[in-house]
Amino acid sequence: MAKDRKAFLFRGSPQVMAAVERLAAADLRSVNAQVEILLREALARRGRRVEDDAPDTDEA
């Protein structure tokens, strides 16, 4: 894990996790990268755009 990344525990329903896993697979991303992208999109919709680089999509 990169030094500038912060880890946290996420507890999601099995249905939500399955949907995120399917979306990640379709986009050829790790679940972690997909969750970060979904969070960034949600933040942008609320006017809280994150200015740093997008996450790497090749995380395992």
PDB file of N, CA, C and O in Angstrom:
ATOM      1  N   MET A   1       0.845  -1.175   0.000  1.00  0.00           N
ATOM      2  CA  MET A   1       0.000   0.000   0.000  1.00  0.00           C
ATOM      3  C   MET A   1       0.890   1.236   0.000  1.00  0.00           C
ATOM      4  O   MET A   1       1.875   1.295   0.736  1.00  0.00           O
ATOM      5  N   ALA A   2       0.553   2.208  -0.809  1.00  0.00           N
ATOM      6  CA  ALA A   2       1.333   3.431  -0.897  1.00  0.00           C
ATOM      7  C   ALA A   2       1.241   4.215   0.406  1.00  0.00           C
ATOM      8  O   ALA A   2       0.259   4.117   1.142  1.00  0.00           O
ATOM      9  N   LYS A   3       2.291   5.000   0.676  1.00  0.00           N
ATOM     10  CA  LYS A   3       2.338   5.780   1.913  1.00  0.00           C
ATOM     11  C   LYS A   3       1.206   6.788   2.009  1.00  0.00           C
ATOM     12  O   LYS A   3       0.713   7.060   3.104  1.00  0.00           O
ATOM     13  N   ASP A   4       0.792   7.340   0.895  1.00  0.00           N
ATOM     14  CA  ASP A   4      -0.211   8.393   0.923  1.00  0.00           C
ATOM     15  C   ASP A   4      -1.643   7.866   0.938  1.00  0.00           C
ATOM     16  O   ASP A   4      -2.585   8.654   0.859  1.00  0.00           O
ATOM     17  N   ARG A   5      -1.819   6.581   1.037  1.00  0.00           N
ATOM     18  CA  ARG A   5      -3.157   5.992   1.087  1.00  0.00           C
ATOM     19  C   ARG A   5      -3.559   5.751   2.523  1.00  0.00           C
ATOM     20  O   ARG A   5      -2.714   5.427   3.357  1.00  0.00           O
ATOM     21  N   LYS A   6      -4.841   5.905   2.827  1.00  0.00           N
ATOM     22  CA  LYS A   6      -5.340   5.659   4.162  1.00  0.00           C
ATOM     23  C   LYS A   6      -6.306   4.489   4.100  1.00  0.00           C
ATOM     24  O   LYS A   6      -7.264   4.505   3.327  1.00  0.00           O
ATOM     25  N   ALA A   7      -6.055   3.483   4.909  1.00  0.00           N
ATOM     26  CA  ALA A   7      -6.911   2.302   4.945  1.00  0.00           C
ATOM     27  C   ALA A   7      -8.064   2.519   5.917  1.00  0.00           C
ATOM     28  O   ALA A   7      -7.918   3.216   6.921  1.00  0.00           O
ATOM     29  N   PHE A   8      -9.218   1.915   5.609  1.00  0.00           N
ATOM     30  CA  PHE A   8     -10.326   1.929   6.547  1.00  0.00           C
ATOM     31  C   PHE A   8     -11.182   0.697   6.305  1.00  0.00           C
ATOM     32  O   PHE A   8     -11.187   0.128   5.213  1.00  0.00           O
ATOM     33  N   LEU A   9     -11.893   0.302   7.329  1.00  0.00           N
ATOM     34  CA  LEU A   9     -12.761  -0.866   7.250  1.00  0.00           C
ATOM     35  C   LEU A   9     -14.115  -0.434   6.711  1.00  0.00           C
ATOM     36  O   LEU A   9     -14.681   0.559   7.169  1.00  0.00           O
ATOM     37  N   PHE A  10     -14.629  -1.167   5.754  1.00  0.00           N
ATOM     38  CA  PHE A  10     -15.945  -0.879   5.185  1.00  0.00           C
ATOM     39  C   PHE A  10     -16.819  -2.106   5.342  1.00  0.00           C
ATOM     40  O   PHE A  10     -16.434  -3.208   4.953  1.00  0.00           O
ATOM     41  N   ARG A  11     -17.971  -1.917   5.899  1.00  0.00           N
ATOM     42  CA  ARG A  11     -18.943  -3.012   6.005  1.00  0.00           C
ATOM     43  C   ARG A  11     -20.130  -2.665   5.126  1.00  0.00           C
ATOM     44  O   ARG A  11     -20.859  -1.710   5.396  1.00  0.00           O
ATOM     45  N   GLY A  12     -20.317  -3.440   4.086  1.00  0.00           N
ATOM     46  CA  GLY A  12     -21.429  -3.213   3.172  1.00  0.00           C
ATOM     47  C   GLY A  12     -22.290  -4.449   3.075  1.00  0.00           C
ATOM     48  O   GLY A  12     -21.853  -5.557   3.387  1.00  0.00           O
ATOM     49  N   SER A  13     -23.505  -4.249   2.641  1.00  0.00           N
ATOM     50  CA  SER A  13     -24.394  -5.398   2.478  1.00  0.00           C
ATOM     51  C   SER A  13     -23.856  -6.299   1.371  1.00  0.00           C
ATOM     52  O   SER A  13     -23.174  -5.830   0.460  1.00  0.00           O
ATOM     53  N   PRO A  14     -24.161  -7.575   1.450  1.00  0.00           N
ATOM     54  CA  PRO A  14     -23.698  -8.486   0.389  1.00  0.00           C
ATOM     55  C   PRO A  14     -24.186  -8.067  -1.000  1.00  0.00           C
ATOM     56  O   PRO A  14     -23.477  -8.254  -1.988  1.00  0.00           O
ATOM     57  N   GLN A  15     -25.375  -7.510  -1.077  1.00  0.00           N
ATOM     58  CA  GLN A  15     -25.922  -7.085  -2.371  1.00  0.00           C
ATOM     59  C   GLN A  15     -25.138  -5.908  -2.943  1.00  0.00           C
ATOM     60  O   GLN A  15     -24.842  -5.879  -4.137  1.00  0.00           O
ATOM     61  N   VAL A  16     -24.802  -4.936  -2.092  1.00  0.00           N
ATOM     62  CA  VAL A  16     -24.026  -3.786  -2.557  1.00  0.00           C
ATOM     63  C   VAL A  16     -22.623  -4.241  -2.966  1.00  0.00           C
ATOM     64  O   VAL A  16     -22.117  -3.831  -4.011  1.00  0.00           O
ATOM     65  N   MET A  17     -22.007  -5.074  -2.157  1.00  0.00           N
ATOM     66  CA  MET A  17     -20.663  -5.542  -2.480  1.00  0.00           C
ATOM     67  C   MET A  17     -20.649  -6.335  -3.783  1.00  0.00           C
ATOM     68  O   MET A  17     -19.729  -6.192  -4.588  1.00  0.00           O
ATOM     69  N   ALA A  18     -21.660  -7.165  -3.991  1.00  0.00           N
ATOM     70  CA  ALA A  18     -21.737  -7.938  -5.236  1.00  0.00           C
ATOM     71  C   ALA A  18     -21.873  -7.008  -6.442  1.00  0.00           C
ATOM     72  O   ALA A  18     -21.261  -7.243  -7.484  1.00  0.00           O
ATOM     73  N   ALA A  19     -22.669  -5.963  -6.299  1.00  0.00           N
ATOM     74  CA  ALA A  19     -22.843  -5.005  -7.396  1.00  0.00           C
ATOM     75  C   ALA A  19     -21.528  -4.272  -7.683  1.00  0.00           C
ATOM     76  O   ALA A  19     -21.171  -4.074  -8.844  1.00  0.00           O
ATOM     77  N   VAL A  20     -20.814  -3.872  -6.639  1.00  0.00           N
ATOM     78  CA  VAL A  20     -19.526  -3.191  -6.825  1.00  0.00           C
ATOM     79  C   VAL A  20     -18.520  -4.141  -7.466  1.00  0.00           C
ATOM     80  O   VAL A  20     -17.766  -3.737  -8.351  1.00  0.00           O
ATOM     81  N   GLU A  21     -18.500  -5.392  -7.031  1.00  0.00           N
ATOM     82  CA  GLU A  21     -17.590  -6.380  -7.625  1.00  0.00           C
ATOM     83  C   GLU A  21     -17.883  -6.575  -9.106  1.00  0.00           C
ATOM     84  O   GLU A  21     -16.953  -6.656  -9.909  1.00  0.00           O
ATOM     85  N   ARG A  22     -19.154  -6.652  -9.483  1.00  0.00           N
ATOM     86  CA  ARG A  22     -19.515  -6.806 -10.905  1.00  0.00           C
ATOM     87  C   ARG A  22     -19.087  -5.578 -11.709  1.00  0.00           C
ATOM     88  O   ARG A  22     -18.556  -5.702 -12.812  1.00  0.00           O
ATOM     89  N   LEU A  23     -19.326  -4.392 -11.142  1.00  0.00           N
ATOM     90  CA  LEU A  23     -18.946  -3.159 -11.820  1.00  0.00           C
ATOM     91  C   LEU A  23     -17.434  -3.075 -11.982  1.00  0.00           C
ATOM     92  O   LEU A  23     -16.943  -2.694 -13.045  1.00  0.00           O
ATOM     93  N   ALA A  24     -16.696  -3.428 -10.940  1.00  0.00           N
ATOM     94  CA  ALA A  24     -15.233  -3.416 -11.002  1.00  0.00           C
ATOM     95  C   ALA A  24     -14.734  -4.386 -12.075  1.00  0.00           C
ATOM     96  O   ALA A  24     -13.840  -4.049 -12.851  1.00  0.00           O
ATOM     97  N   ALA A  25     -15.302  -5.566 -12.116  1.00  0.00           N
ATOM     98  CA  ALA A  25     -14.887  -6.558 -13.117  1.00  0.00           C
ATOM     99  C   ALA A  25     -15.174  -6.050 -14.533  1.00  0.00           C
ATOM    100  O   ALA A  25     -14.355  -6.226 -15.435  1.00  0.00           O
ATOM    101  N   ALA A  26     -16.326  -5.427 -14.724  1.00  0.00           N
ATOM    102  CA  ALA A  26     -16.682  -4.911 -16.045  1.00  0.00           C
ATOM    103  C   ALA A  26     -15.744  -3.783 -16.469  1.00  0.00           C
ATOM    104  O   ALA A  26     -15.468  -3.619 -17.657  1.00  0.00           O
ATOM    105  N   ASP A  27     -15.255  -3.008 -15.506  1.00  0.00           N
ATOM    106  CA  ASP A  27     -14.354  -1.892 -15.801  1.00  0.00           C
ATOM    107  C   ASP A  27     -12.879  -2.282 -15.694  1.00  0.00           C
ATOM    108  O   ASP A  27     -11.999  -1.432 -15.835  1.00  0.00           O
ATOM    109  N   LEU A  28     -12.607  -3.573 -15.444  1.00  0.00           N
ATOM    110  CA  LEU A  28     -11.243  -4.088 -15.304  1.00  0.00           C
ATOM    111  C   LEU A  28     -10.470  -3.353 -14.206  1.00  0.00           C
ATOM    112  O   LEU A  28      -9.318  -2.961 -14.392  1.00  0.00           O
ATOM    113  N   ARG A  29     -11.135  -3.175 -13.056  1.00  0.00           N
ATOM    114  CA  ARG A  29     -10.523  -2.516 -11.904  1.00  0.00           C
ATOM    115  C   ARG A  29     -10.615  -3.428 -10.696  1.00  0.00           C
ATOM    116  O   ARG A  29     -11.401  -4.375 -10.667  1.00  0.00           O
ATOM    117  N   SER A  30      -9.792  -3.122  -9.695  1.00  0.00           N
ATOM    118  CA  SER A  30      -9.948  -3.796  -8.410  1.00  0.00           C
ATOM    119  C   SER A  30     -11.176  -3.211  -7.717  1.00  0.00           C
ATOM    120  O   SER A  30     -11.627  -2.117  -8.057  1.00  0.00           O
ATOM    121  N   VAL A  31     -11.704  -3.936  -6.757  1.00  0.00           N
ATOM    122  CA  VAL A  31     -12.841  -3.436  -5.987  1.00  0.00           C
ATOM    123  C   VAL A  31     -12.429  -2.155  -5.263  1.00  0.00           C
ATOM    124  O   VAL A  31     -13.208  -1.203  -5.201  1.00  0.00           O
ATOM    125  N   ASN A  32     -11.233  -2.122  -4.723  1.00  0.00           N
ATOM    126  CA  ASN A  32     -10.749  -0.930  -4.024  1.00  0.00           C
ATOM    127  C   ASN A  32     -10.747   0.287  -4.942  1.00  0.00           C
ATOM    128  O   ASN A  32     -11.249   1.347  -4.569  1.00  0.00           O
ATOM    129  N   ALA A  33     -10.186   0.141  -6.138  1.00  0.00           N
ATOM    130  CA  ALA A  33     -10.147   1.251  -7.088  1.00  0.00           C
ATOM    131  C   ALA A  33     -11.553   1.662  -7.502  1.00  0.00           C
ATOM    132  O   ALA A  33     -11.827   2.850  -7.677  1.00  0.00           O
ATOM    133  N   GLN A  34     -12.445   0.688  -7.661  1.00  0.00           N
ATOM    134  CA  GLN A  34     -13.817   0.996  -8.055  1.00  0.00           C
ATOM    135  C   GLN A  34     -14.527   1.781  -6.963  1.00  0.00           C
ATOM    136  O   GLN A  34     -15.238   2.741  -7.259  1.00  0.00           O
ATOM    137  N   VAL A  35     -14.349   1.391  -5.709  1.00  0.00           N
ATOM    138  CA  VAL A  35     -14.975   2.108  -4.596  1.00  0.00           C
ATOM    139  C   VAL A  35     -14.464   3.547  -4.553  1.00  0.00           C
ATOM    140  O   VAL A  35     -15.245   4.474  -4.337  1.00  0.00           O
ATOM    141  N   GLU A  36     -13.159   3.741  -4.758  1.00  0.00           N
ATOM    142  CA  GLU A  36     -12.622   5.103  -4.740  1.00  0.00           C
ATOM    143  C   GLU A  36     -13.206   5.933  -5.873  1.00  0.00           C
ATOM    144  O   GLU A  36     -13.526   7.105  -5.676  1.00  0.00           O
ATOM    145  N   ILE A  37     -13.349   5.350  -7.042  1.00  0.00           N
ATOM    146  CA  ILE A  37     -13.937   6.082  -8.167  1.00  0.00           C
ATOM    147  C   ILE A  37     -15.389   6.431  -7.881  1.00  0.00           C
ATOM    148  O   ILE A  37     -15.823   7.548  -8.164  1.00  0.00           O
ATOM    149  N   LEU A  38     -16.143   5.497  -7.326  1.00  0.00           N
ATOM    150  CA  LEU A  38     -17.537   5.774  -6.980  1.00  0.00           C
ATOM    151  C   LEU A  38     -17.637   6.890  -5.938  1.00  0.00           C
ATOM    152  O   LEU A  38     -18.518   7.746  -6.025  1.00  0.00           O
ATOM    153  N   LEU A  39     -16.740   6.880  -4.961  1.00  0.00           N
ATOM    154  CA  LEU A  39     -16.727   7.948  -3.953  1.00  0.00           C
ATOM    155  C   LEU A  39     -16.382   9.296  -4.582  1.00  0.00           C
ATOM    156  O   LEU A  39     -16.994  10.314  -4.258  1.00  0.00           O
ATOM    157  N   ARG A  40     -15.399   9.299  -5.480  1.00  0.00           N
ATOM    158  CA  ARG A  40     -15.031  10.550  -6.149  1.00  0.00           C
ATOM    159  C   ARG A  40     -16.189  11.092  -6.973  1.00  0.00           C
ATOM    160  O   ARG A  40     -16.437  12.298  -6.974  1.00  0.00           O
ATOM    161  N   GLU A  41     -16.905  10.210  -7.678  1.00  0.00           N
ATOM    162  CA  GLU A  41     -18.056  10.642  -8.474  1.00  0.00           C
ATOM    163  C   GLU A  41     -19.154  11.211  -7.575  1.00  0.00           C
ATOM    164  O   GLU A  41     -19.754  12.235  -7.901  1.00  0.00           O
ATOM    165  N   ALA A  42     -19.415  10.554  -6.451  1.00  0.00           N
ATOM    166  CA  ALA A  42     -20.432  11.033  -5.516  1.00  0.00           C
ATOM    167  C   ALA A  42     -20.030  12.385  -4.927  1.00  0.00           C
ATOM    168  O   ALA A  42     -20.868  13.276  -4.787  1.00  0.00           O
ATOM    169  N   LEU A  43     -18.752  12.539  -4.582  1.00  0.00           N
ATOM    170  CA  LEU A  43     -18.276  13.817  -4.058  1.00  0.00           C
ATOM    171  C   LEU A  43     -18.413  14.925  -5.107  1.00  0.00           C
ATOM    172  O   LEU A  43     -18.824  16.039  -4.784  1.00  0.00           O
ATOM    173  N   ALA A  44     -18.074  14.623  -6.342  1.00  0.00           N
ATOM    174  CA  ALA A  44     -18.178  15.613  -7.411  1.00  0.00           C
ATOM    175  C   ALA A  44     -19.623  16.049  -7.614  1.00  0.00           C
ATOM    176  O   ALA A  44     -19.887  17.231  -7.837  1.00  0.00           O
ATOM    177  N   ARG A  45     -20.565  15.103  -7.538  1.00  0.00           N
ATOM    178  CA  ARG A  45     -21.984  15.447  -7.681  1.00  0.00           C
ATOM    179  C   ARG A  45     -22.448  16.383  -6.570  1.00  0.00           C
ATOM    180  O   ARG A  45     -23.387  17.157  -6.755  1.00  0.00           O
ATOM    181  N   ARG A  46     -21.787  16.307  -5.416  1.00  0.00           N
ATOM    182  CA  ARG A  46     -22.133  17.171  -4.279  1.00  0.00           C
ATOM    183  C   ARG A  46     -21.266  18.417  -4.222  1.00  0.00           C
ATOM    184  O   ARG A  46     -21.306  19.162  -3.243  1.00  0.00           O
ATOM    185  N   GLY A  47     -20.478  18.648  -5.274  1.00  0.00           N
ATOM    186  CA  GLY A  47     -19.666  19.846  -5.342  1.00  0.00           C
ATOM    187  C   GLY A  47     -18.383  19.775  -4.542  1.00  0.00           C
ATOM    188  O   GLY A  47     -17.804  20.812  -4.220  1.00  0.00           O
ATOM    189  N   ARG A  48     -17.926  18.581  -4.214  1.00  0.00           N
ATOM    190  CA  ARG A  48     -16.707  18.390  -3.434  1.00  0.00           C
ATOM    191  C   ARG A  48     -15.668  17.660  -4.266  1.00  0.00           C
ATOM    192  O   ARG A  48     -15.221  16.573  -3.899  1.00  0.00           O
ATOM    193  N   ARG A  49     -15.288  18.252  -5.374  1.00  0.00           N
ATOM    194  CA  ARG A  49     -14.335  17.611  -6.284  1.00  0.00           C
ATOM    195  C   ARG A  49     -12.975  17.431  -5.612  1.00  0.00           C
ATOM    196  O   ARG A  49     -12.478  18.338  -4.945  1.00  0.00           O
ATOM    197  N   VAL A  50     -12.382  16.255  -5.793  1.00  0.00           N
ATOM    198  CA  VAL A  50     -11.059  15.939  -5.261  1.00  0.00           C
ATOM    199  C   VAL A  50     -10.049  16.277  -6.345  1.00  0.00           C
ATOM    200  O   VAL A  50     -10.182  15.817  -7.480  1.00  0.00           O
ATOM    201  N   GLU A  51      -9.045  17.070  -6.014  1.00  0.00           N
ATOM    202  CA  GLU A  51      -8.126  17.600  -7.021  1.00  0.00           C
ATOM    203  C   GLU A  51      -6.911  16.732  -7.314  1.00  0.00           C
ATOM    204  O   GLU A  51      -6.274  16.916  -8.351  1.00  0.00           O
ATOM    205  N   ASP A  52      -6.566  15.789  -6.433  1.00  0.00           N
ATOM    206  CA  ASP A  52      -5.365  14.991  -6.704  1.00  0.00           C
ATOM    207  C   ASP A  52      -5.631  13.950  -7.783  1.00  0.00           C
ATOM    208  O   ASP A  52      -6.752  13.832  -8.278  1.00  0.00           O
ATOM    209  N   ASP A  53      -4.600  13.199  -8.146  1.00  0.00           N
ATOM    210  CA  ASP A  53      -4.690  12.230  -9.234  1.00  0.00           C
ATOM    211  C   ASP A  53      -5.727  11.155  -8.942  1.00  0.00           C
ATOM    212  O   ASP A  53      -6.013  10.839  -7.788  1.00  0.00           O
ATOM    213  N   ALA A  54      -6.282  10.602 -10.014  1.00  0.00           N
ATOM    214  CA  ALA A  54      -7.215   9.480  -9.896  1.00  0.00           C
ATOM    215  C   ALA A  54      -6.464   8.250  -9.399  1.00  0.00           C
ATOM    216  O   ALA A  54      -5.247   8.160  -9.566  1.00  0.00           O
ATOM    217  N   PRO A  55      -7.174   7.301  -8.791  1.00  0.00           N
ATOM    218  CA  PRO A  55      -6.499   6.109  -8.270  1.00  0.00           C
ATOM    219  C   PRO A  55      -5.958   5.233  -9.383  1.00  0.00           C
ATOM    220  O   PRO A  55      -6.460   5.254 -10.506  1.00  0.00           O
ATOM    221  N   ASP A  56      -4.931   4.464  -9.060  1.00  0.00           N
ATOM    222  CA  ASP A  56      -4.418   3.470  -9.995  1.00  0.00           C
ATOM    223  C   ASP A  56      -5.491   2.422 -10.202  1.00  0.00           C
ATOM    224  O   ASP A  56      -6.191   2.050  -9.260  1.00  0.00           O
ATOM    225  N   THR A  57      -5.625   1.945 -11.428  1.00  0.00           N
ATOM    226  CA  THR A  57      -6.647   0.943 -11.711  1.00  0.00           C
ATOM    227  C   THR A  57      -6.080  -0.460 -11.762  1.00  0.00           C
ATOM    228  O   THR A  57      -6.811  -1.411 -12.040  1.00  0.00           O
ATOM    229  N   ASP A  58      -4.778  -0.612 -11.496  1.00  0.00           N
ATOM    230  CA  ASP A  58      -4.167  -1.945 -11.581  1.00  0.00           C
ATOM    231  C   ASP A  58      -3.890  -2.534 -10.212  1.00  0.00           C
ATOM    232  O   ASP A  58      -3.092  -3.465 -10.096  1.00  0.00           O
ATOM    233  N   GLU A  59      -4.542  -2.005  -9.149  1.00  0.00           N
ATOM    234  CA  GLU A  59      -4.351  -2.584  -7.825  1.00  0.00           C
ATOM    235  C   GLU A  59      -5.016  -3.952  -7.781  1.00  0.00           C
ATOM    236  O   GLU A  59      -6.055  -4.168  -8.405  1.00  0.00           O
ATOM    237  N   ALA A  60      -4.422  -4.854  -7.055  1.00  0.00           N
ATOM    238  CA  ALA A  60      -4.996  -6.197  -6.964  1.00  0.00           C
ATOM    239  C   ALA A  60      -5.896  -6.331  -5.767  1.00  0.00           C
ATOM    240  O   ALA A  60      -6.463  -7.399  -5.538  1.00  0.00           O
TER     241      ALA A  60
END
